[in-house]
Amino acid sequence: MTAMDATLPAPVRALAQADFSAVARSFGDAGFTVAEPADGILTIRRPGSVRPAVVLSVGVHGDETGPIELTAYLLDALAREPDKLAVDLMVCVGNIGAIRAGKRFIDADLNRMFRVERGALAGTAEAARADVMIAATVAFFADAGPQRWHLDLHTAIRPSVYPTFAIVADLIEPGAKRALVSWMGEAGIGAIVMNPESVGTYSFYSAEHHGAAGTTVELGRIGTLGQNDLTQFAQASRALDRLLRGEPAPADVAMPRVYKVARNIIKLSDGFTMAFGKDTQNFTSLRRGDEIARDGDTVYTVQHDEELVVFPNPDVRIGLRAGLMVTRAD
Ligand SMILES: [Zn+2]
């Protein structure tokens, strides 16, 4: 028995099962160098030319299926006219074990494993999977030119004041960051959070270690594979397609609102409680002095006139981020 629905459209079922055979054959026949360095990872390069290098990752959280559908249709269309691909591309289906099981993760959150220090999580299935993804990413960027992108596509597990938003590694070189932010405007991303330090995410890893314009993009709401409302991804899909085909960017796009991290709220003990539940909307506004959380004797309160809460989740493991407090930066 598999959790995968046999009635799924073929490209979606193939990508969700990390089956790249049709896509690989098409690009291979067109003279590209195609490789599958690991289960769920496909690289397509044009030998003898320096092109932008793009990592496109989906399913890092196994239950976030919308980007798998979006990417499956994009790849399927590109594979029908492979010469239109204008970048070197690595497609990574992240937590393939969890996707196959229809779960968010097997043992622990894969998107916290992209750092040296894994503590008690070192023996998890996700730590092993992160090692495989890191090795493939190192190899992909090793010979890449200066233009490097990593778009890690997710969907949010709770409603948001901004239906689409992104977390951007602040250490990206300014020119590349401008291009990335402008692409996000084109993709209809409503807000971005400039993040100064890693919590172990895949896209921050690529930015920090490979000089990639890396971002974790939250595209609309979580849904069941094959049943996602793809209209919520339409603008991001167009922007992604345009990037992969190397077509000129549109001249005037609405720029995302920019926020910066005020503080990570880290859960330090079992006594941790939050003043609001994990169903709280992302970017809910709090005022100076409002309580955020309690951890034993420590009470966290809002320090700025306004802070907004992103990813509130008191149920995370001890030592992990239970919420991100952000302030306006523009
Ligand atoms: Zn996610």
Residues whose N, C-alpha, C, O or C-beta is under 5 A from the ligand:
A	BS01	ZN	H61 E64 H154 T155
